[in-house]
Amino acid sequence: MKKIYYLKTCDTCKRILNQIDNLEQFELQDIKEKSITVKQLEEMYAHTNSYEKLFSKRAKLYKERGLKDEVLSENDYKNYILEHYTFLNRPVIFYKDKMFVGSSKNSVEEALNMINT
């Protein structure tokens, strides 16, 4: 599978997508325009075994709602991601049998090294 979940208004997502050779080979899903489904989120979970790893603690709503001061369960993370697109740590890149989550330097480098070779 070659798919990328991203946000087209996110400068970081745009920067990462611009570094991918043959981007047209990927199915792109803007998570604001087309929300992720339970099935899609569960597929992501199958690669990480953690909804927390898929959750963005940099989301504006995370601070606004005071979630940083709460102890969240895996189920809480799952429900928040399904509730609002900004809670998904993005981009999420599926390439062949691998999945890369977020914009950390290591994750992006690993994804680009695999995709662009």
DSSP file (Angstrom, degrees, kcal/mol; ACC not computed):
  #  RESIDUE AA STRUCTURE BP1 BP2  ACC     N-H-->O    O-->H-N    N-H-->O    O-->H-N    TCO  KAPPA ALPHA  PHI   PSI    X-CA   Y-CA   Z-CA
    1    1 A M              0   0    0      0, 0.0    95,-1.4     0, 0.0     2,-0.5   0.000 360.0 360.0 360.0 141.3    0.0    0.0    0.0
    2    2 A K  E     +A   95   0A   0     93,-0.2    25,-2.5    23,-0.1     2,-0.3  -0.888 360.0 139.0-130.4 100.3    1.2    3.5   -0.8
    3    3 A K  E     -Ab  94  27A   0     91,-1.7    91,-3.7    -2,-0.5     2,-0.4  -0.996  32.8-158.9-145.9 145.9   -0.9    6.1    1.0
    4    4 A I  E     -Ab  93  28A   0     23,-2.6    25,-2.7    -2,-0.3     2,-0.6  -0.989   4.5-159.1-130.7 124.9   -0.3    9.3    2.9
    5    5 A Y  E     +Ab  92  29A   0     87,-2.8    87,-2.3    -2,-0.4     2,-0.3  -0.899  38.1 142.2 -96.7 125.0   -2.7   10.9    5.5
    6    6 A Y  E     - b   0  30A   0     23,-2.2    25,-2.8    -2,-0.6     2,-0.5  -0.867  52.1-112.1-151.6 179.3   -1.9   14.6    5.7
    7    7 A L    >   -     0   0    0     -2,-0.3     3,-2.0    23,-0.2     7,-0.2  -0.983  17.9-151.8-125.9 117.8   -3.3   18.0    6.1
    8    8 A K  T 3  S+     0   0    0     -2,-0.5    -1,-0.1     1,-0.3     6,-0.0   0.679  96.4  55.1 -68.4 -15.9   -2.9   20.3    3.1
    9    9 A T  T 3  S+     0   0    0     -3,-0.0     2,-0.6     4,-0.0    -1,-0.3   0.453  85.6 100.5 -91.7  -0.7   -2.8   23.4    5.2
   10   10 A C    <>  -     0   0    0     -3,-2.0     4,-2.3     1,-0.2     5,-0.2  -0.763  60.4-157.4 -90.0 117.6    0.1   22.1    7.2
   11   11 A D  H  > S+     0   0    0     -2,-0.6     4,-2.5     1,-0.2     5,-0.2   0.860  94.0  54.0 -62.6 -36.3    3.5   23.6    6.1
   12   12 A T  H  > S+     0   0    0      2,-0.2     4,-2.3     1,-0.2    -1,-0.2   0.927 108.8  48.2 -64.8 -44.4    5.4   20.6    7.6
   13   13 A C  H  > S+     0   0    0      1,-0.2     4,-2.9     2,-0.2     5,-0.2   0.928 111.8  50.4 -59.9 -44.7    3.3   18.1    5.7
   14   14 A K  H  X S+     0   0    0     -4,-2.3     4,-2.2    -7,-0.2    -2,-0.2   0.916 109.6  50.7 -59.6 -44.2    3.8   20.2    2.5
   15   15 A R  H  X S+     0   0    0     -4,-2.5     4,-0.6     1,-0.2    -1,-0.2   0.916 113.1  45.3 -60.9 -44.4    7.6   20.2    3.1
   16   16 A I  H >< S+     0   0    0     -4,-2.3     3,-1.2     1,-0.2     4,-0.3   0.925 111.9  51.0 -67.2 -44.6    7.7   16.5    3.6
   17   17 A L  H >< S+     0   0    0     -4,-2.9     3,-1.4     1,-0.3    -1,-0.2   0.871 104.5  58.6 -61.1 -36.4    5.5   15.7    0.5
   18   18 A N  H 3< S+     0   0    0     -4,-2.2    -1,-0.3     1,-0.3    -2,-0.2   0.698 101.7  56.0 -66.3 -18.1    7.7   17.9   -1.6
   19   19 A Q  T << S+     0   0    0     -3,-1.2     2,-0.6    -4,-0.6    -1,-0.3   0.487  85.5  99.5 -91.1  -4.3   10.7   15.7   -0.8
   20   20 A I    X   -     0   0    0     -3,-1.4     3,-0.7    -4,-0.3     2,-0.2  -0.740  68.7-138.9 -91.1 121.4    9.0   12.5   -2.0
   21   21 A D  T 3  S+     0   0    0     -2,-0.6    96,-0.1     1,-0.2    -2,-0.1  -0.502  86.3  12.2 -71.4 144.9   10.0   11.3   -5.5
   22   22 A N  T >  S+     0   0    0     -2,-0.2     3,-2.1     1,-0.1    -1,-0.2   0.904  72.3 170.8  55.0  47.0    7.1   10.0   -7.6
   23   23 A L  G X   +     0   0    0     -3,-0.7     3,-2.1     1,-0.3    -1,-0.1   0.778  67.2  74.2 -58.0 -26.5    4.5   11.4   -5.2
   24   24 A E  G 3  S+     0   0    0      1,-0.3    -1,-0.3     3,-0.0    -2,-0.1   0.674  82.3  69.0 -64.4 -15.4    1.8   10.5   -7.8
   25   25 A Q  G <  S+     0   0    0     -3,-2.1     2,-0.3     2,-0.1    -1,-0.3   0.615  90.7  80.7 -76.4 -10.5    2.3    6.8   -6.9
   26   26 A F  S <  S-     0   0    0     -3,-2.1     2,-0.6    -4,-0.2   -23,-0.2  -0.707  79.1-129.4 -98.7 146.4    0.7    7.6   -3.5
   27   27 A E  E     -b    3   0A   0    -25,-2.5   -23,-2.6    -2,-0.3     2,-0.4  -0.846  31.3-152.5 -85.6 124.4   -3.0    7.9   -2.6
   28   28 A L  E     -b    4   0A   0     -2,-0.6     2,-0.5   -25,-0.2   -23,-0.2  -0.851  13.4-171.4-104.3 134.9   -3.3   11.1   -0.7
   29   29 A Q  E     -b    5   0A   0    -25,-2.7   -23,-2.2    -2,-0.4     2,-0.7  -0.933  14.5-151.2-128.1 110.1   -6.0   11.8    1.9
   30   30 A D  E  >  -b    6   0A   0     -2,-0.5     4,-2.7   -25,-0.2     3,-0.3  -0.694  13.0-151.8 -75.0 114.3   -6.4   15.2    3.3
   31   31 A I  T  4 S+     0   0    0    -25,-2.8     5,-0.2    -2,-0.7    -1,-0.2   0.615  91.1  55.9 -72.1 -11.4   -7.7   14.4    6.8
   32   32 A K  T  4 S+     0   0    0    -26,-0.3     3,-0.3     3,-0.1    -1,-0.2   0.869 114.2  38.2 -81.7 -40.1   -9.6   17.7    7.0
   33   33 A E  T  4 S+     0   0    0     -3,-0.3     2,-0.4     1,-0.3    -2,-0.2   0.858 132.3  25.2 -77.4 -36.5  -11.6   17.1    3.8
   34   34 A K  S  < S-     0   0    0     -4,-2.7    -1,-0.3     3,-0.0     3,-0.1  -0.889  87.2-138.8-133.4 101.5  -12.0   13.4    4.3
   35   35 A S        -     0   0    0     -2,-0.4     2,-0.2    -3,-0.3    -3,-0.1  -0.158  25.6-104.3 -59.4 148.9  -12.0   12.2    7.9
   36   36 A I        -     0   0    0     -5,-0.2     2,-0.1    45,-0.2    -1,-0.1  -0.502  37.7-131.8 -72.7 146.0  -10.2    9.1    8.8
   37   37 A T     >  -     0   0    0     -2,-0.2     4,-2.5     1,-0.1     5,-0.2  -0.452  21.1-107.8 -93.1 167.5  -12.5    6.2    9.5
   38   38 A V  H  > S+     0   0    0      1,-0.2     4,-2.7     2,-0.2     5,-0.2   0.916 122.2  52.4 -58.4 -43.6  -12.4    3.8   12.5
   39   39 A K  H  > S+     0   0    0      1,-0.2     4,-1.8     2,-0.2    -1,-0.2   0.909 109.4  48.0 -61.9 -43.1  -11.1    1.1   10.1
   40   40 A Q  H  > S+     0   0    0      2,-0.2     4,-1.9     1,-0.2    -1,-0.2   0.913 112.8  48.4 -63.9 -42.9   -8.3    3.3    8.9
   41   41 A L  H  X S+     0   0    0     -4,-2.5     4,-2.6     1,-0.2    -2,-0.2   0.895 110.2  51.4 -65.3 -39.6   -7.3    4.3   12.4
   42   42 A E  H  X S+     0   0    0     -4,-2.7     4,-1.8     2,-0.2    -1,-0.2   0.847 107.0  54.3 -66.0 -32.9   -7.3    0.6   13.5
   43   43 A E  H  X S+     0   0    0     -4,-1.8     4,-0.6     2,-0.2    -1,-0.2   0.899 109.8  47.1 -65.4 -40.6   -5.1   -0.2   10.5
   44   44 A M  H >X S+     0   0    0     -4,-1.9     3,-1.3     1,-0.2     4,-1.0   0.922 109.7  53.9 -64.0 -43.9   -2.6    2.5   11.8
   45   45 A Y  H >X S+     0   0    0     -4,-2.6     4,-4.1     1,-0.3     3,-0.5   0.861  97.9  64.2 -58.9 -37.2   -2.9    1.1   15.3
   46   46 A A  H 3< S+     0   0    0     -4,-1.8    -1,-0.3     1,-0.2    -2,-0.2   0.765 105.5  46.0 -59.8 -25.0   -2.0   -2.4   14.0
   47   47 A H  H << S+     0   0    0     -3,-1.3    -1,-0.2    -4,-0.6    -2,-0.2   0.722 127.4  24.9 -88.5 -23.8    1.4   -1.0   13.0
   48   48 A T  H << S-     0   0    0     -4,-1.0    -2,-0.2    -3,-0.5    -3,-0.2   0.676  81.4-144.6-112.7 -24.7    2.1    0.9   16.3
   49   49 A N  S  < S+     0   0    0     -4,-4.1     2,-0.3    -5,-0.2    -3,-0.1   0.786  76.5  87.8  55.9  29.0    0.1   -0.9   18.9
   50   50 A S     >  -     0   0    0     -5,-0.3     4,-0.6    -6,-0.1    -1,-0.1  -0.868  56.2-168.4-158.6 119.6   -0.4    2.5   20.4
   51   51 A Y  H  > S+     0   0    0     -2,-0.3     4,-0.7     1,-0.2     3,-0.5   0.792  95.0  65.0 -73.5 -27.3   -3.0    5.2   19.8
   52   52 A E  H >4 S+     0   0    0      1,-0.2     3,-0.9     2,-0.2    -1,-0.2   0.889  97.4  53.7 -61.6 -38.5   -0.8    7.5   21.9
   53   53 A K  H 34 S+     0   0    0      1,-0.2    -1,-0.2     3,-0.1    -2,-0.2   0.773 110.0  48.4 -65.9 -25.4    1.9    7.3   19.2
   54   54 A L  H 3< S+     0   0    0     -4,-0.6    35,-3.4    -3,-0.5     2,-0.4   0.540  96.0  94.1 -88.3  -8.6   -0.7    8.3   16.6
   55   55 A F  B << S-D   88   0B   0     -3,-0.9     2,-0.8    -4,-0.7    33,-0.2  -0.686  71.5-136.1 -92.6 134.9   -1.8   11.2   18.8
   56   56 A S    >   -     0   0    0     31,-2.6     3,-0.9    -2,-0.4     6,-0.2  -0.805  16.9-175.8 -93.7 112.6   -0.4   14.7   18.3
   57   57 A K  T 3  S+     0   0    0     -2,-0.8    -1,-0.1     1,-0.2    30,-0.1   0.426  83.3  67.8 -83.6   1.5    0.4   16.4   21.6
   58   58 A R  T 3  S+     0   0    0      4,-0.1    -1,-0.2    29,-0.1    29,-0.1   0.447  72.9 120.8 -94.2  -3.3    1.3   19.5   19.6
   59   59 A A    X>  -     0   0    0     -3,-0.9     4,-1.0     1,-0.1     3,-0.8  -0.359  68.8-131.6 -64.0 138.9   -2.3   20.0   18.5
   60   60 A K  H >> S+     0   0    0      1,-0.3     4,-2.5     2,-0.2     3,-0.5   0.886 107.4  55.9 -57.6 -41.4   -3.7   23.4   19.6
   61   61 A L  H 3> S+     0   0    0      1,-0.2     4,-2.4     2,-0.2     6,-0.4   0.778  95.6  66.9 -64.8 -26.2   -6.8   21.7   21.0
   62   62 A Y  H <4>S+     0   0    0     -3,-0.8     5,-1.6     1,-0.2     6,-1.0   0.916 111.7  33.0 -60.5 -43.6   -4.6   19.5   23.2
   63   63 A K  H X<5S+     0   0    0     -4,-1.0     3,-1.3    -3,-0.5    -2,-0.2   0.902 116.5  55.6 -78.4 -43.4   -3.6   22.6   25.2
   64   64 A E  H 3<5S+     0   0    0     -4,-2.5    -2,-0.2     1,-0.3    -3,-0.2   0.859 110.7  45.0 -59.5 -37.5   -6.9   24.5   24.8
   65   65 A R  T 3<5S-     0   0    0     -4,-2.4    -1,-0.3    -5,-0.2    -2,-0.2   0.461 111.5-119.7 -86.5  -1.1   -8.9   21.6   26.3
   66   66 A G  T X 5 +     0   0    0     -3,-1.3     3,-1.4    -5,-0.1    -3,-0.2   0.727  67.4 141.4  71.5  21.1   -6.4   21.1   29.1
   67   67 A L  G > < +     0   0    0     -5,-1.6     3,-1.7    -6,-0.4    -4,-0.2   0.776  60.4  69.0 -67.2 -25.3   -5.7   17.5   28.0
   68   68 A K  G 3  S+     0   0    0     -6,-1.0    -1,-0.3     1,-0.3    -5,-0.1   0.720  98.7  51.7 -66.7 -17.8   -2.0   17.9   28.8
   69   69 A D  G <  S+     0   0    0     -3,-1.4    -1,-0.3    -6,-0.1     2,-0.3   0.405 101.2  79.3 -96.3   1.3   -3.0   18.0   32.5
   70   70 A E  S <  S-     0   0    0     -3,-1.7     2,-0.8    -4,-0.2    -4,-0.0  -0.716  80.8-121.4-107.5 158.1   -5.0   14.8   32.2
   71   71 A V        -     0   0    0     -2,-0.3     2,-0.3     0, 0.0    -3,-0.1  -0.889  36.9-159.0 -96.7 112.6   -4.0   11.2   32.2
   72   72 A L        -     0   0    0     -2,-0.8     2,-0.1    -5,-0.1   -20,-0.0  -0.723   5.2-142.6 -99.1 142.6   -5.4    9.8   29.0
   73   73 A S     >  -     0   0    0     -2,-0.3     4,-2.3     1,-0.1     5,-0.2  -0.461  33.0-103.0 -90.3 169.0   -6.1    6.1   28.2
   74   74 A E  H  > S+     0   0    0      1,-0.2     4,-2.3     2,-0.2     5,-0.1   0.889 125.8  53.0 -57.2 -39.9   -5.5    4.4   24.9
   75   75 A N  H  > S+     0   0    0      2,-0.2     4,-2.6     1,-0.2    -1,-0.2   0.873 106.0  53.0 -65.2 -37.4   -9.2    4.6   24.3
   76   76 A D  H  > S+     0   0    0      2,-0.2     4,-2.6     1,-0.2     5,-0.2   0.940 109.2  48.8 -61.5 -47.0   -9.2    8.4   25.0
   77   77 A Y  H  X S+     0   0    0     -4,-2.3     4,-2.3     1,-0.2    -2,-0.2   0.927 111.9  49.5 -58.6 -45.1   -6.4    8.9   22.4
   78   78 A K  H  X S+     0   0    0     -4,-2.3     4,-2.1     1,-0.2    -1,-0.2   0.939 112.1  47.3 -59.1 -49.0   -8.4    6.8   19.9
   79   79 A N  H  X S+     0   0    0     -4,-2.6     4,-1.8     1,-0.2    -1,-0.2   0.877 111.6  50.1 -64.1 -38.8  -11.6    8.8   20.5
   80   80 A Y  H  X S+     0   0    0     -4,-2.6     4,-2.2     2,-0.2     7,-0.3   0.910 109.5  51.2 -66.4 -40.8   -9.9   12.2   20.3
   81   81 A I  H  < S+     0   0    0     -4,-2.3    -2,-0.2     1,-0.2     7,-0.2   0.913 113.9  44.5 -61.8 -41.3   -8.2   11.3   17.0
   82   82 A L  H  < S+     0   0    0     -4,-2.1    -1,-0.2    -5,-0.2    -2,-0.2   0.806 111.8  54.9 -72.4 -28.2  -11.6   10.2   15.6
   83   83 A E  H  < S+     0   0    0     -4,-1.8     2,-0.4     1,-0.2    -2,-0.2   0.900 121.2  14.3 -72.2 -42.2  -13.3   13.3   17.0
   84   84 A H    ><  -     0   0    0     -4,-2.2     3,-1.9    -5,-0.1    -1,-0.2  -0.989  63.8-138.0-145.0 130.7  -11.0   15.9   15.4
   85   85 A Y  G >  S+     0   0    0     -2,-0.4     3,-1.7     1,-0.3    -1,-0.1   0.752  97.3  69.7 -57.9 -29.0   -8.4   15.7   12.6
   86   86 A T  G 3  S+     0   0    0      1,-0.3    -1,-0.3   -55,-0.0     4,-0.1   0.693  87.2  67.8 -68.0 -15.0   -5.9   17.8   14.4
   87   87 A F  G <  S+     0   0    0     -3,-1.9   -31,-2.6    -7,-0.3     2,-0.5   0.596  77.8  96.6 -80.6  -9.1   -5.3   15.1   16.9
   88   88 A L  B <  S-D   55   0B   0     -3,-1.7     2,-0.5   -33,-0.2   -33,-0.2  -0.700  80.5-126.5 -82.3 126.6   -3.7   12.8   14.4
   89   89 A N        -     0   0    0    -35,-3.4    13,-0.5    -2,-0.5    -2,-0.1  -0.611  52.2-105.4 -69.6 118.8    0.1   13.0   14.4
   90   90 A R  S    S+     0   0    0     -2,-0.5    13,-0.2    11,-0.2     2,-0.1  -0.808  78.9  25.6-127.5 160.9    0.9   13.7   10.7
   91   91 A P        -     0   0    0      0, 0.0    11,-2.1     0, 0.0     2,-0.6   0.603  60.7-167.1 -75.8 160.9    1.8   12.9    8.1
   92   92 A V  E     -AC   5 101A   0    -87,-2.3   -87,-2.8     9,-0.2     2,-0.6  -0.976  10.8-166.8-111.8 118.2    1.1    9.1    8.3
   93   93 A I  E     -AC   4 100A   0      7,-2.9     7,-2.5    -2,-0.6     2,-0.6  -0.923  10.7-166.5-114.3 120.2    2.9    7.5    5.4
   94   94 A F  E     +AC   3  99A   0    -91,-3.7   -91,-1.7    -2,-0.6     2,-0.4  -0.918  14.2 171.1-100.6 125.0    2.2    3.9    4.4
   95   95 A Y  E >   -AC   2  98A   0      3,-2.3     3,-2.3    -2,-0.6     2,-0.3  -0.939  61.8 -50.3-138.1 115.0    4.8    2.5    2.0
   96   96 A K  T 3  S-     0   0    0    -95,-1.4     0, 0.0    -2,-0.4     0, 0.0  -0.438 123.3 -20.9  56.0-119.3    4.7   -1.2    1.1
   97   97 A D  T 3  S+     0   0    0     -2,-0.3     2,-0.3    -3,-0.1    -1,-0.3   0.272 122.4  88.2-102.5  12.7    4.5   -2.9    4.5
   98   98 A K  E <   -C   95   0A   0     -3,-2.3    -3,-2.3   -97,-0.2     2,-0.4  -0.755  55.9-158.4-110.3 155.5    5.9    0.0    6.6
   99   99 A M  E     -C   94   0A   0     -2,-0.3     2,-0.4    -5,-0.2    -5,-0.2  -1.000   2.6-164.5-133.1 136.3    4.2    2.9    8.3
  100  100 A F  E     -C   93   0A   0     -7,-2.5    -7,-2.9    -2,-0.4     2,-0.5  -0.977   9.6-160.4-121.8 131.2    5.9    6.2    9.3
  101  101 A V  E     -C   92   0A   0     -2,-0.4     3,-0.4    -9,-0.2    -9,-0.2  -0.938  43.3 -12.5-120.3 130.7    4.2    8.6   11.7
  102  102 A G  S    S-     0   0    0    -11,-2.1    -9,-0.1   -13,-0.5   -13,-0.0  -0.111  79.3 -74.2  85.1-176.2    4.8   12.2   12.3
  103  103 A S  S    S+     0   0    0    -13,-0.2    -1,-0.2     4,-0.1   -11,-0.0   0.114  70.5 138.6-113.1  18.7    7.4   14.8   11.3
  104  104 A S     >  -     0   0    0     -3,-0.4     4,-2.6     1,-0.1     5,-0.3  -0.332  64.2-115.9 -63.4 150.6   10.3   13.8   13.6
  105  105 A K  H  > S+     0   0    0      1,-0.2     4,-2.7     2,-0.2     5,-0.2   0.906 114.1  48.6 -54.7 -46.4   13.6   13.9   11.9
  106  106 A N  H  > S+     0   0    0      1,-0.2     4,-2.5     2,-0.2    -1,-0.2   0.919 112.4  47.2 -62.8 -45.4   14.2   10.2   12.3
  107  107 A S  H  > S+     0   0    0      2,-0.2     4,-2.3     1,-0.2    -1,-0.2   0.921 115.0  45.7 -63.4 -44.8   10.7    9.2   11.0
  108  108 A V  H  X S+     0   0    0     -4,-2.6     4,-2.9     2,-0.2     5,-0.2   0.928 113.8  48.8 -66.1 -45.6   11.0   11.5    8.0
  109  109 A E  H  X S+     0   0    0     -4,-2.7     4,-2.6    -5,-0.3     5,-0.2   0.921 112.3  48.5 -60.5 -44.2   14.5   10.4    7.1
  110  110 A E  H  X S+     0   0    0     -4,-2.5     4,-1.7    -5,-0.2    -1,-0.2   0.917 113.8  46.7 -62.7 -43.3   13.6    6.7    7.3
  111  111 A A  H  X S+     0   0    0     -4,-2.3     4,-2.8    -5,-0.2     5,-0.2   0.944 114.2  46.3 -63.6 -48.5   10.6    7.2    5.1
  112  112 A L  H  X S+     0   0    0     -4,-2.9     4,-2.8     1,-0.2    -2,-0.2   0.883 110.1  53.8 -65.2 -38.3   12.4    9.3    2.5
  113  113 A N  H  < S+     0   0    0     -4,-2.6    -1,-0.2    -5,-0.2    -2,-0.2   0.888 114.5  41.5 -62.1 -38.3   15.3    6.8    2.4
  114  114 A M  H >< S+     0   0    0     -4,-1.7     3,-0.7    -5,-0.2    -2,-0.2   0.925 120.8  41.0 -74.7 -44.8   13.0    3.9    1.8
  115  115 A I  H 3< S+     0   0    0     -4,-2.8    -2,-0.2     1,-0.2    -3,-0.2   0.898 114.3  49.4 -71.3 -42.8   10.7    5.7   -0.7
  116  116 A N  T 3<        0   0    0     -4,-2.8    -1,-0.2    -5,-0.2    -2,-0.1   0.213 360.0 360.0 -90.1  16.2   13.3    7.6   -2.7
  117  117 A T    <         0   0    0     -3,-0.7    -1,-0.2    -4,-0.1    -2,-0.1   0.437 360.0 360.0-106.1 360.0   15.7    4.7   -3.4
